[in-house]
């Protein structure tokens, strides 16, 4: 890959910042943009390129959009200062937010009408894997979109699943993943606090269950946060009402009942209602602890 490949990462949150740093390591000329100026300044101090998005959009080979939801994705792409109309033909958008498949298909059509490739590219792996360039990307799009995005994919991902030649399939798979991930975190919290009612400490819960059939990746990743009493957000509680609402909306459109997803979402909504929305999503355990009169590690 030439070291003149030019990438903009729009959205320098925990995942986007890791992708931006991975692109830098791969030799891209990488620009980072965020609504929080300090994040942009931090990235530039670590080697990120300078320049306003409006000024550099026409020089980009790829724009990676790592924002919160479909509305923000559309605003970045086609809003008043949208990046897509300013990009050159043959460049590519990688859209990484969790969005409905129908939205991804619409964005692909609007990009293609302007000669811009679109890769439906939702991501999984968390902030630590993002920082190491070890994400999993559930991609779908035309062969040309994959080819145009390849330098970014190689920089940011350990595994790239090529799920189809049109947008939508990647977002569908991400919805399946988010159903499981969101339910697993909530179920982990339920099991850990249930164990506490029976005299099983959180520390012993992690030691034993992580080596038994009831474990999951989410349990092994999130339960230690509860044991440590550390809710520094690697993935916020606030993500889950949004993502599980997408799952439920897709399910409704398919006349599919998803009662376990709905129950998990209520626990995240309760956590957000307790003021925990910006804490790590393991803080959903505090909902169970409050209701059962339990004291979690690190709490008075």
C-alpha positions as CSV (number, residue, x, y, z in Angstrom):
1,X,0.0,0.0,0.0
2,X,1.3,3.5,-0.9
3,X,1.9,5.7,2.1
4,X,-0.2,8.4,0.3
5,X,-3.5,6.6,1.0
6,X,-5.6,9.3,2.6
7,X,-8.2,8.4,5.2
8,X,-10.6,10.5,7.4
9,X,-12.0,9.0,10.5
10,X,-15.2,10.9,11.6
11,X,-16.0,10.1,15.2
12,X,-13.1,9.8,17.6
13,X,-14.8,8.0,20.4
14,X,-13.4,4.8,21.9
15,X,-13.8,2.8,18.8
16,X,-13.1,5.5,16.2
17,X,-10.0,6.7,18.0
18,X,-8.6,3.2,17.8
19,X,-9.4,2.9,14.1
20,X,-7.7,6.3,13.5
21,X,-4.5,5.2,15.4
22,X,-4.5,1.9,13.4
23,X,-4.7,3.8,10.1
24,X,-1.7,6.0,11.3
25,X,0.3,2.9,12.1
26,X,-0.4,1.5,8.7
27,X,1.1,4.6,7.0
28,X,-2.1,6.4,6.0
29,X,-2.3,10.1,5.9
30,X,-5.1,10.1,8.5
31,X,-7.3,12.9,9.5
32,X,-9.5,12.6,12.6
33,X,-12.7,14.6,13.2
34,X,-15.0,14.8,16.2
35,X,-17.5,17.1,17.9
36,X,-15.1,17.2,20.9
37,X,-12.2,19.4,19.8
38,X,-9.9,17.9,22.4
39,X,-10.1,14.6,20.8
40,X,-9.0,16.1,17.4
41,X,-6.2,17.9,19.1
42,X,-5.1,14.7,20.9
43,X,-5.1,12.8,17.6
44,X,-3.1,15.5,15.8
45,X,-0.6,15.5,18.6
46,X,0.0,11.8,18.0
47,X,0.5,12.2,14.3
48,X,-2.9,12.9,12.8
49,X,-3.0,15.2,9.8
50,X,-4.5,18.7,10.1
51,X,-7.0,20.5,8.0
52,X,-10.7,21.1,8.0
53,X,-12.9,18.3,6.6
54,X,-14.4,20.6,4.0
55,X,-10.9,21.4,2.7
56,X,-9.6,17.8,2.6
57,X,-12.7,15.8,1.6
58,X,-11.8,16.0,-2.1
59,X,-8.4,14.4,-1.5
60,X,-9.7,11.4,0.5
61,X,-9.5,7.8,-0.6
62,X,-11.7,6.7,2.2
63,X,-13.9,8.2,5.0
64,X,-14.6,6.0,8.0
65,X,-17.8,7.1,9.9
66,X,-17.8,5.9,13.5
67,X,-20.7,7.8,15.0
68,X,-23.5,6.8,17.3
69,X,-26.5,6.0,15.1
70,X,-28.2,6.3,11.7
71,X,-29.2,9.9,12.1
72,X,-25.6,11.0,12.8
73,X,-24.3,8.8,10.0
74,X,-26.7,10.5,7.5
75,X,-25.8,14.0,8.8
76,X,-22.1,13.3,8.3
77,X,-22.6,11.9,4.9
78,X,-25.3,14.2,3.4
79,X,-26.0,17.0,5.9
80,X,-25.3,20.7,5.4
81,X,-21.6,20.0,5.4
82,X,-21.9,16.4,4.3
83,X,-18.7,14.7,3.2
84,X,-20.0,12.5,0.4
85,X,-20.8,15.2,-2.2
86,X,-17.3,16.6,-1.7
87,X,-15.5,13.3,-2.2
88,X,-14.0,12.3,-5.5
89,X,-15.5,9.6,-7.6
90,X,-14.1,6.1,-6.8
91,X,-13.4,6.9,-3.1
92,X,-15.2,4.9,-0.4
93,X,-17.3,5.4,2.7
94,X,-17.0,2.8,5.4
95,X,-20.1,3.2,7.7
96,X,-19.4,1.5,11.1
97,X,-22.4,2.5,13.3
98,X,-25.1,0.0,14.2
99,X,-28.0,0.9,11.8
100,X,-31.0,-0.8,10.3
101,X,-30.2,-2.8,7.1
102,X,-32.7,-0.7,5.1
103,X,-30.8,2.5,6.1
104,X,-27.6,1.0,4.9
105,X,-29.2,0.1,1.6
106,X,-30.4,3.7,1.2
107,X,-27.0,5.2,1.9
108,X,-25.4,2.8,-0.6
109,X,-27.8,3.9,-3.3
110,X,-27.2,7.6,-2.6
111,X,-23.5,7.2,-2.6
112,X,-23.5,5.2,-5.8
113,X,-25.5,7.9,-7.5
114,X,-22.6,10.2,-6.9
115,X,-19.9,7.7,-8.0
116,X,-18.8,7.0,-4.4
117,X,-18.5,3.4,-3.1
118,X,-20.2,2.5,0.2
119,X,-19.2,-0.4,2.5
120,X,-21.7,-1.4,5.1
121,X,-19.0,-2.1,7.8
122,X,-20.3,-2.5,11.3
123,X,-17.6,-3.3,13.8
124,X,-17.2,-5.5,16.9
125,X,-14.4,-6.1,19.4
126,X,-14.5,-3.2,21.8
127,X,-12.1,-0.3,22.4
128,X,-9.1,-2.4,23.3
129,X,-9.2,-4.4,20.1
130,X,-9.9,-1.2,18.1
131,X,-6.7,0.3,19.5
132,X,-4.7,-2.7,18.4
133,X,-6.2,-2.9,14.9
134,X,-7.9,-6.2,15.8
135,X,-11.5,-5.5,15.2
136,X,-14.0,-7.8,13.5
137,X,-15.8,-6.1,10.6
138,X,-19.1,-7.5,9.3
139,X,-18.8,-6.1,5.8
140,X,-21.1,-6.1,2.8
141,X,-20.9,-4.1,-0.4
142,X,-19.8,-4.4,-4.0
143,X,-16.5,-5.9,-4.9
144,X,-15.3,-2.4,-5.9
145,X,-16.3,-1.1,-2.4
146,X,-14.3,-3.8,-0.7
147,X,-11.3,-3.1,-3.0
148,X,-11.4,0.6,-2.3
149,X,-11.7,0.0,1.4
150,X,-9.0,-2.7,1.6
151,X,-6.3,-0.5,3.1
152,X,-8.6,0.6,6.0
153,X,-9.8,-3.0,6.5
154,X,-6.2,-4.3,6.7
155,X,-5.2,-1.5,9.1
156,X,-8.1,-1.8,11.5
157,X,-9.3,-5.4,11.5
158,X,-8.1,-8.8,12.4
159,X,-11.1,-10.4,10.8
160,X,-13.2,-9.1,7.9
161,X,-16.3,-11.1,7.1
162,X,-17.5,-10.5,3.5
163,X,-21.2,-11.1,3.8
164,X,-22.6,-10.1,0.5
165,X,-22.2,-7.8,-2.5
166,X,-24.7,-5.2,-1.4
167,X,-25.2,-3.1,1.7
168,X,-27.6,-4.4,4.4
169,X,-26.2,-7.8,5.0
170,X,-23.4,-6.5,7.3
171,X,-25.9,-4.5,9.3
172,X,-28.2,-7.5,9.6
173,X,-25.4,-9.6,11.0
174,X,-24.4,-6.8,13.4
175,X,-28.0,-6.7,14.7
176,X,-27.8,-10.5,15.4
177,X,-24.5,-9.9,17.3
178,X,-25.9,-7.0,19.3
179,X,-28.9,-9.0,20.3
180,X,-26.6,-11.6,21.8
181,X,-24.1,-9.2,23.2
182,X,-26.7,-7.0,25.0
183,X,-28.5,-10.0,26.4
184,X,-25.3,-11.6,27.5
185,X,-24.2,-8.5,29.5
186,X,-27.6,-8.2,31.2
187,X,-27.7,-11.9,31.9
188,X,-24.2,-11.8,33.3
189,X,-25.3,-9.0,35.7
190,X,-28.4,-11.0,36.7
191,X,-26.4,-14.2,37.3
192,X,-23.7,-12.4,39.3
193,X,-26.1,-10.6,41.6
194,X,-28.3,-13.7,41.9
195,X,-25.2,-15.5,43.1
196,X,-24.6,-12.8,45.7
197,X,-28.0,-13.5,47.2
198,X,-26.7,-17.1,47.7
199,X,-23.4,-16.1,49.3
200,X,-21.4,-16.4,46.0
201,X,-19.0,-13.4,45.9
202,X,-18.5,-11.6,42.6
203,X,-14.8,-12.7,42.7
204,X,-15.7,-16.4,43.1
205,X,-18.4,-16.0,40.4
206,X,-15.8,-14.9,37.9
207,X,-13.3,-17.6,38.9
208,X,-15.7,-20.5,38.6
209,X,-18.3,-19.5,35.9
210,X,-15.6,-18.4,33.5
211,X,-14.4,-22.0,33.4
212,X,-17.9,-23.5,33.2
213,X,-20.5,-24.0,30.5
214,X,-22.4,-20.9,31.5
215,X,-19.6,-18.5,30.5
216,X,-19.6,-16.1,27.5
217,X,-17.1,-13.7,26.0
218,X,-19.2,-10.8,27.5
219,X,-19.2,-12.4,30.9
220,X,-15.4,-12.9,30.9
221,X,-14.9,-9.3,29.6
222,X,-17.4,-7.4,31.7
223,X,-17.8,-9.2,35.0
224,X,-14.2,-8.3,36.1
225,X,-15.3,-4.6,35.8
226,X,-17.9,-5.3,38.5
227,X,-15.4,-7.2,40.7
228,X,-13.0,-4.2,40.4
229,X,-15.8,-1.7,41.0
230,X,-14.5,0.1,38.0
231,X,-17.1,1.4,35.5
232,X,-14.8,3.5,33.3
233,X,-16.7,3.2,30.0
234,X,-15.2,0.9,27.4
235,X,-18.8,0.6,26.1
236,X,-21.5,2.7,27.6
237,X,-24.9,1.7,29.0
238,X,-26.4,4.3,26.6
239,X,-25.4,2.2,23.6
240,X,-27.8,-0.6,24.5
241,X,-31.2,1.0,24.4
242,X,-30.3,2.3,20.9
243,X,-28.9,-1.0,19.6
244,X,-31.5,-3.2,21.1
245,X,-34.2,-0.9,19.8
246,X,-32.8,-1.4,16.3
247,X,-33.0,-5.2,16.9
248,X,-36.6,-4.9,18.1
249,X,-37.6,-2.7,15.2
250,X,-36.1,-5.2,12.7
251,X,-37.8,-8.0,14.5
252,X,-41.1,-6.2,14.3
253,X,-40.7,-5.6,10.6
254,X,-40.1,-9.4,10.2
255,X,-43.1,-10.3,12.5
256,X,-40.6,-11.9,14.8
257,X,-41.0,-12.0,18.6
258,X,-37.9,-11.2,20.6
259,X,-39.0,-11.2,24.2
260,X,-35.6,-11.9,25.8
261,X,-34.2,-8.9,23.9
262,X,-37.0,-6.7,25.1
263,X,-36.4,-7.8,28.7
264,X,-32.7,-7.0,28.5
265,X,-33.5,-3.6,27.0
266,X,-35.7,-2.7,30.0
267,X,-32.7,-3.3,32.3
268,X,-30.5,-0.9,30.3
269,X,-33.3,1.7,30.3
270,X,-33.5,1.3,34.1
271,X,-29.8,1.8,34.4
272,X,-29.9,4.9,32.2
273,X,-32.8,6.1,34.4
274,X,-30.6,5.7,37.4
275,X,-28.1,8.1,35.8
276,X,-25.7,5.4,34.8
277,X,-25.9,6.0,31.0
278,X,-22.3,7.1,30.6
279,X,-20.9,4.3,32.8
280,X,-19.5,1.1,31.4
281,X,-22.4,-1.2,30.4
282,X,-21.4,-3.6,33.2
283,X,-23.1,-1.0,35.4
284,X,-26.4,-2.7,34.5
285,X,-25.6,-4.9,37.5
286,X,-26.4,-1.9,39.7
287,X,-30.0,-2.2,38.7
288,X,-30.2,-5.7,40.1
289,X,-28.2,-4.7,43.2
290,X,-30.5,-1.8,44.0
291,X,-33.6,-3.9,43.6
292,X,-32.2,-6.7,45.8
293,X,-30.6,-4.4,48.4
294,X,-27.1,-5.7,47.5
295,X,-23.8,-3.9,47.8
296,X,-21.4,-4.3,44.9
297,X,-17.7,-4.2,45.1
298,X,-16.4,-0.6,45.5
299,X,-19.7,0.7,46.8
300,X,-20.3,1.9,50.4
